[in-house]
Amino acid sequence: PQHVPGLLFQYRREADGRAWFPYVSERCQELLGLTPEMLRASAEPMLRLVRPEQRQAMLDGIEASAASLRRWRLQFCITMGGQPRCLRGSATPQRVDGGATLWHGYIEDVTEELELEQAQRDKASAEAASRAKTEFLSRISHE
């Protein structure tokens, strides 16, 4: 698991709403700045990292996944060490003892991927603007 680029995890949510990570790979320290021990005790430290405007979407997604037993997927952002990081998570749920739900999943850092996509969109936009300007000037000088 130490060579896997993302974070492998098991997330357990009891019927009463308490939640923690029975298993979380060591990559949690690099991706989240949290120790496995912290996350095994409670999911709260991770939830506090999620940007406030995205927390409810995360909780709603977990709730919907628990109710339907459908895959949970979410892209969300955290701030770690003052730096914004964008993560993408996916997990498959199953019902376990006592009405609890257990997800097996993976979280990866997609910050660089999103930055590259934005740079490509910006470049395409700039090229389109440049072509429009060139065409405009060509028409003006032709007339």
Secondary structure, DSSP 8 states (H G I E B T S, - for coil): -TTSSSEEEEEEE-TTS-EEEEEE-TTHHHHHS--HHHHHH-SHHHHHHB-HHHHHHHHHHHHHHHHHT--EEEEEEEEETTEEEEEEEEEEEEE-GGG-EEEEEEEEE-HHHHHHHHHHHHHHHHHHHHHHHHHHHHHHHH-
